[in-house]
Amino acid sequence: MPHPAQIRIPASYIRGGTSKGVFFRLQDLPERAQSAGPARDALLLRVIGSPDPYAKQIDGMGGATSSTSKTVILSPSEKADHDVDYLFGQVAIDQAFVDWSGNCGNLSAAVGPFAIANGLVDPARIPSDGIATVRIWQVNIGKTIVAHVPISQGQVQETGDFELDGVTFPAAEVQLEFLDPAAEEEGEGGGAMFPTGNLLDELVVPGIGTFAATLINAGIPTIFVNASDLGYTGTELQEAINGDPGALARFETLRAHGALRMGLIEHLDQAATRQHTPKIAFVAPATAYTASSGKAVAASDIDLVVRALSMGKLHHAMMGTAAVAIGTAAAIPGTLVNLAAGGGERTSVRFGHPSGTLKVGAEAQRVDGQWTVTKAIMSRSARVLMEGWVRVPADSF
């Protein structure tokens, strides 16, 4: 019986922030995968190596973690005053689905550099030396991201001395501005920053307990709870959570009830097919700890500690979109994040995560009794790891 040959598709494998993923130009995808639907999802699943019952993604480009099971599709923007449309797909590891419900803030750092290098930005807008400003339309959530990309001799500069905890080697700094990050697209909690109308809620989780929670749509829908209410210090590293099946099940139950309360799902069982959003995170006041690299983080170095879960596991550092949520919540007096940071008004916050620390800024103001955030700002880096073609069997999508 003859077997189909493999086809090859132009692609780049890129690290953005503390994540990495496979990047495509929309025009380079096979025609039947250029539109949203089962064919596109099947293609991306095969590229990454999912679903994999071994949870290793050996037969694909994925790295068997939420940070490395990612895909990006870029195209010239159809939105006025934007350069590129950015679509992000979070690929499940052991299940056959791609979650399109949110953005990846870390890979956002690589969108501008990829767009410039692959002819998706008008060359007239790229300086010979300096900073190129790339206006990105984030299709998943319908928001604008502005990337400030360093350029040297007309090319994207990838090397530099900017250090990012969670990434081993230094690189060039890419500053990102997430404009109006709190208003999600229609259906995401009704478009409100606080979908319940409260800075603090009581989240009732049958069989587990009642928890103080801040439920916020900013960067990505996020559920914040106090570490102490869960019996944690907020300084835990990955194994303390990921090595405890009971803890993971408890967090998933909390996340499902939070998603229901935020209006993101209509029934609890829908959370299982919406793994990417919302995120769940736990916070605590600044406390000294030793990061996963062995680096000592002093309490005086940070304003608070935060741990967040992504795709059912504690993240090794911090998701970029969750960092936007942290910065936004920290800027608003009365949220759990703000209270853990000491309360009061602030325009930036530095928090401790499992790999080290991260600073994020947010500009919040109260208008007609409602909190709004004009933008959140943080710095990441990006580097192309490999470029050429990715291969998949022709009958796989």
MOCORJO-V456210 format. One record per pair of residues at least 4 apart in sequence whose C-alpha atoms are under 8 Angstrom apart, sorted by sequence separation. I is the first residue (numbers start at 1). J is the second residue. D is the distance in Angstrom with one decimal. If there is no record, write none. Layout:
((I,J,D) (I,J,D))
This chain:
((15,19,5.8) (16,20,5.6) (24,28,6.9) (25,29,7.0) (29,33,6.0) (30,34,6.5) (31,35,7.9) (33,37,7.6) (36,40,6.0) (37,41,6.4) (38,42,6.0) (39,43,6.2) (40,44,6.3) (41,45,6.1) (42,46,6.2) (43,47,6.2) (44,48,6.2) (45,49,5.9) (46,50,6.0) (51,55,8.0) (52,56,6.7) (57,61,7.2) (58,62,7.6) (63,67,7.9) (64,68,6.6) (65,69,6.1) (66,70,7.5) (78,82,7.7) (92,96,6.6) (104,108,6.2) (105,109,7.2) (106,110,7.9) (107,111,6.7) (108,112,7.6) (109,113,7.7) (110,114,6.1) (111,115,5.9) (112,116,6.2) (113,117,6.2) (114,118,5.9) (115,119,6.3) (116,120,5.9) (119,123,7.6) (121,125,7.4) (122,126,7.3) (127,131,7.0) (138,142,5.5) (139,143,7.1) (151,155,5.4) (152,156,6.3) (163,167,7.5) (164,168,7.9) (184,188,5.6) (186,190,6.0) (187,191,7.0) (191,195,7.5) (194,198,6.1) (205,209,5.3) (217,221,4.2) (218,222,7.6) (225,229,7.6) (226,230,7.1) (227,231,6.4) (228,232,5.2) (232,236,7.4) (236,240,6.1) (237,241,7.3) (238,242,5.7) (239,243,5.0) (240,244,6.7) (241,245,8.0) (244,248,6.5) (245,249,6.2) (246,250,6.2) (247,251,6.2) (248,252,6.2) (249,253,6.2) (250,254,6.3) (251,255,6.0) (252,256,6.1) (253,257,6.3) (254,258,6.1) (255,259,6.0) (256,260,6.3) (257,261,6.2) (258,262,6.1) (259,263,6.3) (260,264,5.9) (266,270,7.3) (267,271,7.8) (270,274,6.7) (271,275,6.5) (274,278,8.0) (290,294,5.7) (291,295,5.2) (297,301,6.6) (298,302,7.3) (299,303,7.6) (309,313,5.1) (310,314,6.3) (315,319,7.4) (318,322,6.9) (319,323,6.2) (320,324,6.5) (321,325,6.5) (322,326,6.1) (323,327,6.1) (324,328,6.0) (325,329,6.0) (326,330,5.9) (327,331,6.3) (328,332,6.8) (334,338,6.1) (335,339,6.1) (336,340,6.0) (337,341,6.3) (338,342,6.5) (339,343,4.4) (352,356,5.7) (353,357,5.8) (366,370,5.3) (367,371,6.2) (392,396,7.0) (15,20,4.0) (16,21,8.0) (24,29,7.2) (29,34,5.8) (35,40,6.9) (36,41,7.7) (45,50,5.0) (52,57,5.9) (57,62,5.5) (58,63,7.9) (63,68,5.0) (64,69,6.4) (77,82,5.9) (92,97,5.8) (115,120,4.8) (116,121,5.3) (127,132,6.5) (137,142,6.8) (138,143,5.2) (151,156,4.7) (152,157,5.6) (184,189,7.6) (185,190,7.9) (186,191,5.9) (190,195,6.7) (192,197,7.9) (194,199,6.8) (196,201,7.9) (204,209,6.2) (205,210,5.9) (216,221,5.8) (217,222,6.4) (227,232,4.9) (228,233,6.0) (236,241,7.4) (238,243,7.8) (239,244,7.8) (242,247,7.8) (259,264,5.3) (260,265,5.2) (265,270,6.2) (290,295,5.7) (291,296,6.2) (309,314,4.1) (310,315,5.9) (318,323,6.6) (330,335,7.1) (333,338,5.7) (334,339,6.1) (338,343,5.0) (339,344,7.9) (352,357,4.4) (353,358,7.7) (366,371,4.4) (367,372,7.0) (14,20,5.4) (15,21,6.6) (33,39,5.4) (34,40,7.0) (45,51,6.9) (51,57,7.9) (57,63,6.3) (62,68,5.5) (63,69,6.2) (77,83,5.3) (78,84,7.9) (79,85,7.8) (91,97,6.5) (92,98,6.0) (115,121,6.1) (126,132,5.5) (137,143,6.0) (138,144,6.0) (150,156,6.2) (151,157,5.1) (163,169,7.1) (164,170,7.1) (184,190,7.8) (185,191,6.1) (189,195,5.3) (204,210,4.4) (205,211,7.9) (215,221,7.5) (216,222,5.5) (227,233,5.7) (228,234,7.8) (241,247,6.3) (242,248,6.7) (259,265,6.0) (260,266,6.2) (265,271,6.9) (290,296,4.6) (291,297,6.8) (308,314,5.8) (309,315,5.3) (329,335,6.1) (332,338,6.4) (333,339,7.2) (338,344,7.3) (351,357,5.6) (352,358,6.7) (365,371,5.7) (366,372,6.1) (13,20,7.2) (14,21,5.7) (27,34,7.2) (32,39,6.4) (33,40,4.2) (50,57,6.3) (56,63,6.9) (57,64,5.6) (62,69,4.8) (76,83,6.2) (77,84,4.2) (78,85,7.2) (91,98,4.5) (92,99,7.4) (116,123,7.9) (125,132,7.1) (137,144,4.9) (138,145,6.9) (149,156,7.1) (150,157,5.5) (163,170,4.7) (184,191,4.9) (203,210,5.5) (204,211,6.5) (215,222,6.0) (216,223,6.6) (227,234,5.4) (241,248,6.8) (260,267,6.8) (289,296,6.2) (290,297,5.9) (307,314,7.2) (308,315,5.9) (329,336,7.8) (330,337,5.1) (331,338,6.6) (350,357,6.6) (351,358,5.7) (364,371,6.8) (365,372,5.5) (13,21,5.8) (14,22,6.5) (26,34,6.1) (32,40,7.2) (33,41,8.0) (49,57,4.8) (56,64,5.0) (61,69,7.9) (62,70,7.3) (76,84,4.6) (77,85,4.6) (90,98,5.6) (91,99,6.3) (136,144,5.7) (137,145,6.5) (149,157,7.8) (150,158,7.9) (162,170,5.2) (163,171,6.8) (183,191,5.0) (184,192,7.3) (202,210,6.3) (203,211,5.1) (215,223,4.8) (260,268,6.5) (288,296,7.6) (289,297,5.4) (307,315,7.5) (329,337,5.8) (330,338,4.1) (341,349,7.9) (350,358,5.5) (351,359,6.5) (364,372,5.6) (365,373,6.4) (13,22,4.7) (14,23,7.1) (48,57,6.9) (49,58,6.7) (55,64,6.1) (75,84,5.7) (76,85,6.0) (89,98,5.9) (90,99,5.1) (135,144,7.0) (136,145,5.0) (161,170,5.1) (162,171,5.3) (182,191,7.9) (183,192,5.8) (184,193,7.9) (202,211,5.5) (203,212,6.2) (214,223,6.0) (215,224,6.4) (288,297,5.5) (289,298,6.8) (310,319,7.9) (329,338,6.2) (330,339,7.9) (334,343,7.0) (350,359,4.1) (364,373,4.3) (12,22,5.7) (13,23,6.2) (33,43,7.3) (49,59,5.1) (50,60,7.5) (74,84,6.6) (75,85,5.3) (89,99,5.8) (90,100,6.6) (116,126,8.0) (135,145,6.1) (136,146,6.0) (160,170,6.1) (161,171,5.4) (162,172,5.6) (182,192,7.2) (183,193,5.9) (202,212,4.8) (203,213,6.2) (213,223,6.7) (214,224,5.1) (288,298,4.5) (289,299,7.9) (308,318,6.8) (333,343,5.9) (349,359,5.6) (350,360,6.5) (363,373,5.5) (364,374,6.6) (11,22,6.6) (12,23,5.1) (48,59,7.8) (49,60,3.8) (74,85,5.6) (75,86,7.1) (89,100,5.2) (135,146,4.7) (136,147,7.4) (159,170,7.3) (160,171,4.1) (161,172,6.3) (162,173,5.5) (182,193,5.0) (201,212,5.7) (202,213,6.1) (213,224,5.4) (214,225,6.7) (257,268,6.7) (287,298,7.0) (288,299,4.5) (307,318,7.6) (308,319,7.9) (326,337,6.7) (330,341,7.1) (333,344,5.4) (348,359,7.0) (349,360,5.7) (362,373,6.9) (363,374,5.8) (364,375,8.0) (11,23,5.6) (12,24,6.8) (48,60,4.5) (49,61,6.4) (74,86,4.9) (88,100,6.5) (134,146,5.8) (135,147,6.5) (159,171,4.4) (160,172,4.0) (161,173,7.9) (200,212,6.6) (201,213,5.1) (213,225,4.8) (256,268,5.8) (259,271,7.2) (287,299,4.6) (332,344,7.9) (333,345,6.0) (348,360,5.6) (349,361,6.4) (362,374,7.7) (363,375,5.8) (11,24,5.0) (47,60,5.5) (48,61,4.5) (49,62,6.2) (73,86,6.2) (74,87,6.4) (121,134,7.6) (133,146,6.8) (134,147,5.2) (158,171,5.9) (159,172,4.9) (160,173,7.2) (200,213,5.6) (201,214,6.2) (212,225,6.2) (213,226,7.5) (256,269,7.8) (286,299,5.1) (332,345,6.6) (348,361,3.9) (362,375,5.9) (363,376,6.6) (10,24,6.9) (11,25,7.6) (46,60,6.7) (47,61,6.2) (48,62,4.6) (72,86,7.1) (73,87,5.2) (88,102,7.4) (133,147,5.8) (134,148,6.5) (158,172,5.1) (200,214,5.0) (201,215,7.5) (211,225,7.0) (212,226,7.1) (264,278,8.0) (286,300,7.5) (308,322,7.8) (331,345,5.9) (332,346,7.8) (347,361,5.6) (348,362,6.0) (362,376,4.2) (10,25,8.0) (47,62,8.0) (72,87,5.8) (73,88,6.6) (88,103,6.0) (133,148,4.8) (134,149,7.5) (157,172,6.6) (199,214,5.8) (200,215,7.5) (256,271,5.4) (331,346,5.1) (347,362,5.4) (361,376,5.5) (362,377,6.3) (72,88,4.7) (87,103,7.9) (88,104,6.7) (132,148,5.7) (133,149,6.4) (198,214,7.8) (199,215,7.4) (255,271,7.9) (286,302,6.0) (330,346,7.1) (331,347,5.8) (347,363,5.9) (360,376,7.1) (361,377,5.0) (71,88,6.0) (72,89,6.2) (131,148,6.0) (132,149,5.1) (286,303,5.4) (287,304,7.2) (331,348,7.1) (347,364,7.6) (360,377,5.8) (361,378,6.5) (10,28,6.2) (70,88,7.6) (71,89,5.1) (131,149,5.4) (132,150,6.3) (211,229,7.0) (285,303,7.1) (286,304,3.9) (287,305,6.9) (330,348,7.7) (360,378,4.9) (9,28,6.6) (10,29,7.9) (70,89,6.1) (71,90,6.5) (131,150,4.6) (132,151,6.6) (196,215,7.5) (259,278,6.2) (285,304,4.6) (286,305,5.5) (330,349,6.8) (359,378,6.8) (360,379,7.9) (9,29,6.5) (70,90,4.9) (71,91,7.3) (130,150,5.9) (131,151,5.7) (195,215,7.1) (284,304,6.0) (285,305,6.2) (9,30,7.7) (48,69,6.5) (69,90,6.4) (70,91,5.7) (129,150,7.8) (130,151,5.2) (194,215,6.2) (195,216,6.9) (283,304,7.2) (284,305,5.4) (327,348,6.5) (48,70,7.7) (69,91,5.4) (112,134,5.7) (129,151,5.1) (130,152,6.7) (150,172,7.2) (194,216,4.9) (195,217,7.3) (283,305,5.7) (284,306,6.7) (327,349,6.2) (69,92,7.1) (128,151,6.7) (129,152,4.7) (150,173,7.4) (193,216,5.6) (194,217,6.3) (255,278,7.1) (283,306,4.6) (66,90,7.8) (69,93,7.0) (112,136,7.5) (127,151,6.9) (128,152,6.4) (129,153,5.5) (149,173,7.8) (150,174,7.0) (193,217,4.7) (255,279,7.2) (282,306,5.8) (283,307,6.6) (86,111,7.3) (111,136,7.9) (126,151,7.8) (128,153,5.0) (129,154,6.2) (149,174,5.4) (192,217,6.9) (193,218,6.3) (255,280,6.0) (281,306,6.8) (282,307,5.5) (66,92,8.0) (128,154,4.2) (148,174,5.7) (149,175,7.3) (191,217,7.9) (281,307,5.5) (282,308,6.5) (44,71,7.2) (127,154,6.3) (128,155,7.6) (147,174,6.8) (148,175,5.3) (281,308,4.0) (65,93,7.6) (126,154,7.0) (147,175,6.0) (148,176,6.5) (189,217,7.5) (280,308,5.8) (281,309,6.2) (64,93,6.3) (147,176,4.7) (188,217,7.9) (251,280,7.5) (279,308,7.1) (280,309,5.7) (146,176,5.7) (147,177,6.5) (279,309,6.4) (280,310,7.7) (84,115,7.0) (145,176,6.8) (146,177,5.0) (279,310,6.2) (331,362,6.5) (145,177,5.6) (146,178,6.6) (223,255,7.2) (331,363,7.3) (332,364,6.9) (145,178,4.7) (146,179,7.6) (184,217,6.7) (188,221,7.9) (327,360,5.5) (328,361,7.7) (331,364,6.1) (144,178,6.4) (145,179,6.0) (182,216,8.0) (183,217,6.8) (184,218,7.5) (276,310,6.7) (326,360,8.0) (327,361,5.7) (328,362,5.5) (103,138,7.3) (112,147,5.9) (143,178,7.8) (144,179,5.6) (182,217,5.3) (183,218,6.9) (223,258,6.5) (275,310,7.8) (276,311,5.8) (318,353,6.5) (327,362,5.6) (328,363,7.7) (57,93,7.1) (84,120,6.5) (112,148,7.8) (113,149,6.5) (143,179,7.0) (144,180,7.7) (182,218,3.8) (275,311,5.2) (304,340,6.0) (317,353,5.6) (318,354,8.0) (324,360,7.0) (328,364,7.1) (56,93,7.9) (74,111,7.9) (83,120,7.1) (84,121,7.2) (103,140,6.2) (112,149,6.6) (143,180,7.3) (181,218,5.1) (182,219,6.4) (275,312,7.3) (303,340,7.9) (304,341,5.0) (317,354,5.3) (323,360,6.8) (55,93,6.0) (83,121,5.8) (102,140,5.6) (103,141,6.8) (109,147,7.0) (117,155,7.4) (143,181,7.0) (181,219,5.1) (303,341,5.0) (316,354,5.9) (317,355,5.0) (324,362,7.8) (22,61,7.6) (55,94,5.7) (83,122,7.9) (101,140,6.3) (102,141,6.1) (117,156,6.9) (303,342,7.5) (315,354,7.8) (316,355,6.4) (317,356,7.4) (332,371,7.7) (54,94,7.6) (100,140,6.4) (101,141,7.5) (116,156,7.3) (21,62,7.6) (50,91,7.5) (51,92,7.0) (52,93,6.1) (53,94,5.4) (74,115,7.5) (143,184,7.6) (178,219,7.5) (50,92,6.9) (51,93,5.6) (52,94,4.7) (142,184,7.1) (143,185,8.0) (208,250,7.7) (48,91,7.4) (50,93,5.4) (51,94,4.5) (52,95,7.2) (113,156,6.1) (141,184,5.8) (142,185,5.7) (215,258,7.4) (279,322,7.3) (49,93,7.8) (50,94,6.2) (51,95,4.7) (76,120,5.6) (141,185,5.2) (50,95,6.8) (51,96,5.0) (75,120,6.8) (76,121,7.6) (306,351,6.5) (328,373,7.1) (45,91,6.5) (50,96,6.5) (51,97,8.0) (303,349,6.3) (304,350,7.2) (305,351,5.3) (306,352,6.1) (307,353,5.9) (20,67,6.5) (21,68,5.9) (24,71,8.0) (26,73,5.7) (44,91,7.5) (215,262,6.9) (302,349,7.9) (303,350,5.5) (304,351,5.0) (305,352,4.5) (306,353,5.6) (307,354,7.1) (19,67,4.6) (20,68,5.1) (21,69,6.6) (22,70,6.6) (23,71,6.0) (24,72,6.1) (25,73,5.7) (26,74,5.7) (27,75,7.3) (205,253,7.6) (234,282,6.6) (302,350,5.2) (303,351,5.6) (304,352,6.3) (305,353,6.2) (328,376,7.0) (18,67,7.1) (19,68,5.8) (20,69,7.8) (21,70,4.7) (22,71,4.9) (23,72,4.7) (24,73,4.9) (25,74,4.9) (26,75,5.5) (205,254,6.5) (234,283,5.8) (301,350,7.8) (302,351,5.2) (303,352,7.9) (327,376,7.0) (20,70,6.9) (21,71,5.3) (22,72,6.2) (23,73,6.0) (24,74,6.3) (25,75,5.8) (84,134,7.9) (86,136,6.7) (234,284,5.4) (302,352,6.2) (21,72,7.1) (23,74,7.6) (45,96,7.0) (83,134,6.3) (84,135,6.9) (85,136,6.0) (86,137,6.0) (87,138,6.4) (88,139,8.0) (233,284,6.7) (45,97,7.4) (82,134,7.7) (83,135,5.3) (84,136,5.2) (85,137,4.8) (86,138,5.0) (87,139,5.3) (88,140,6.8) (205,257,6.6) (235,287,7.3) (324,376,6.1) (45,98,7.3) (82,135,4.9) (83,136,6.0) (84,137,6.2) (85,138,6.2) (86,139,5.7) (87,140,6.0) (204,257,7.8) (235,288,7.9) (283,336,7.5) (324,377,7.7) (44,98,7.9) (81,135,7.5) (82,136,5.9) (83,137,7.7) (85,139,6.3) (86,140,7.9) (203,257,7.6) (235,289,6.2) (237,291,7.5) (283,337,6.6) (286,340,7.7) (82,137,6.4) (203,258,7.0) (222,277,7.6) (223,278,7.0) (225,280,7.9) (227,282,5.0) (237,292,6.7) (285,340,4.6) (286,341,7.2) (297,352,7.6) (302,357,7.3) (41,97,7.0) (221,277,6.3) (222,278,5.2) (223,279,6.1) (224,280,6.1) (225,281,6.4) (226,282,5.3) (227,283,5.3) (228,284,7.3) (284,340,5.4) (285,341,5.9) (41,98,6.0) (220,277,7.1) (221,278,4.8) (222,279,4.6) (223,280,4.6) (224,281,5.0) (225,282,4.8) (226,283,5.1) (227,284,5.8) (283,340,6.7) (284,341,7.9) (285,342,7.4) (79,137,7.1) (220,278,6.9) (221,279,6.4) (222,280,5.7) (223,281,6.1) (224,282,5.6) (225,283,6.4) (226,284,6.2) (77,136,7.9) (220,279,7.4) (222,281,7.3) (224,283,7.1) (297,356,6.8) (77,137,7.0) (252,312,6.7) (297,357,7.8) (251,312,7.9) (295,356,7.3) (291,353,7.7) (292,354,6.0) (293,355,6.5) (291,354,5.4) (292,355,5.3) (248,312,6.7) (291,355,5.1) (292,356,7.8) (109,174,6.3) (196,261,7.4) (248,313,7.0) (286,351,7.9) (291,356,5.5) (109,175,7.7) (196,262,6.5) (286,352,7.8) (109,176,6.9) (195,262,5.6) (108,176,8.0) (195,263,7.4) (235,305,6.7) (234,305,5.8) (235,306,7.7) (236,307,7.6) (242,313,5.8) (234,306,6.1) (235,307,7.6) (241,313,7.6) (242,314,6.2) (189,262,5.5) (190,263,7.5) (234,307,6.3) (241,314,6.4) (189,263,4.9) (188,263,7.2) (189,264,5.7) (187,263,8.0) (188,264,5.8) (238,314,5.6) (187,264,7.2) (238,315,7.0) (238,316,6.3) (237,316,7.7) (21,107,7.5) (19,106,5.9) (20,107,6.8) (18,106,6.1) (19,107,6.3) (17,106,4.5) (16,106,5.3) (17,107,6.3) (16,107,4.3) (15,107,7.1) (16,108,6.9) (17,109,6.4) (16,109,5.3) (17,110,7.9) (16,110,5.0) (15,110,7.1) (14,110,7.1) (222,322,7.0) (220,321,5.5) (219,321,4.7) (220,322,6.2) (218,321,7.9) (219,322,6.5) (222,325,6.8) (219,323,7.8) (220,324,7.8) (221,325,7.7) (219,324,5.2) (220,325,6.6) (218,324,6.4) (219,325,5.5) (218,325,4.8) (217,325,7.2) (216,325,7.2) (218,328,6.8) (226,336,7.1) (225,336,7.0) (224,336,6.9) (216,329,7.6) (224,337,7.4) (105,219,7.8) (103,219,7.7) (238,354,7.2) (103,220,7.0) (237,354,5.3) (102,220,6.4) (235,353,7.6) (236,354,7.1) (235,354,7.2) (214,335,6.0) (214,336,6.0) (213,336,6.9) (214,337,8.0) (200,334,7.5) (199,334,6.4) (200,335,6.1) (199,335,5.3) (200,336,7.2) (181,324,7.7) (178,324,7.9) (17,164,7.6) (18,166,5.9) (18,167,6.0) (17,167,7.5) (166,316,7.3) (166,317,5.8) (165,317,7.6) (101,274,7.4) (99,273,7.8) (102,276,6.8) (99,274,6.5) (101,276,6.8) (102,277,6.5) (97,273,7.8) (99,275,7.1) (101,277,6.5) (99,276,6.2) (193,371,7.6) (193,372,7.5) (90,276,6.8) (166,355,5.0) (165,355,5.7) (166,356,7.0) (182,372,7.2) (165,356,5.2) (182,373,6.4) (165,357,6.3) (180,372,7.9) (181,373,6.9) (165,358,7.4) (180,373,5.8) (181,374,7.3) (164,358,7.9) (180,374,4.6) (181,375,6.2) (179,374,5.9) (180,375,5.2) (181,376,7.0) (179,375,4.3) (180,376,7.9) (178,375,5.3) (179,376,6.7) (177,375,6.4) (178,376,5.1) (177,376,5.8) (178,377,6.4) (177,377,4.7) (176,377,5.7) (177,378,6.9) (175,377,7.3) (176,378,5.6) (175,378,6.0) (176,379,5.9) (175,379,4.3) (176,380,7.5) (174,379,5.7) (175,380,6.3) (173,379,6.4) (174,380,5.3) (173,380,5.9) (174,381,5.2) (173,381,5.0) (174,382,7.4) (172,381,5.8) (173,382,7.9) (171,381,6.1) (172,382,7.4) (171,382,7.2) (171,383,7.5) (106,319,6.4) (105,319,6.5) (106,320,4.7) (104,319,7.3) (105,320,3.9) (106,321,7.4) (104,320,6.6) (105,321,4.4) (164,380,6.9) (104,321,6.1) (105,322,7.8) (164,381,7.6) (103,321,6.9) (92,311,7.9) (162,381,7.6) (158,381,7.9) (158,382,6.7) (159,383,7.9) (158,383,5.7) (66,310,6.3) (66,311,5.8) (66,313,7.8) (67,315,7.8) (66,315,7.8) (113,382,7.8) (109,380,6.1) (110,381,7.5) (109,381,6.1) (110,382,5.2) (109,382,6.0) (110,383,7.3) (106,380,7.2) (107,382,8.0) (18,317,7.1) (18,318,7.7) (18,319,7.7) (17,320,7.7) (47,390,7.2) (47,391,7.4) (47,392,6.4) (46,392,6.7) (43,392,7.8) (46,396,6.7) (46,397,7.9) (43,396,6.5) (42,396,6.8) (43,397,5.0) (42,397,4.8) (41,397,7.9) (40,397,7.2) (39,397,5.0) (38,397,7.8) (17,380,5.1) (16,380,7.4) (17,381,5.3) (16,381,6.1) (17,382,6.0) (16,382,4.3) (15,382,5.4) (16,383,6.7) (14,382,7.2) (15,383,5.3) (14,383,5.8) (15,384,6.3) (14,384,4.4) (15,385,6.8) (13,384,6.2) (14,385,5.3) (12,384,7.0) (13,385,5.5) (14,386,6.9) (12,385,7.6) (13,386,5.1) (12,386,5.8) (13,387,6.1) (12,387,4.2) (11,387,6.0) (12,388,6.3) (10,387,7.9) (11,388,5.7) (12,389,7.5) (10,388,5.6) (11,389,5.2) (10,389,4.3) (11,390,6.1) (9,389,5.0) (10,390,6.4) (8,389,5.5) (9,390,5.3) (8,390,5.5) (9,391,6.3) (8,391,4.4) (7,391,5.6) (8,392,6.6) (6,391,6.1) (7,392,5.7) (6,392,5.2) (7,393,6.1) (6,393,4.1) (7,394,5.6) (5,393,6.0) (6,394,5.2) (4,393,6.6) (5,394,6.0) (4,394,5.9) (4,395,6.6))
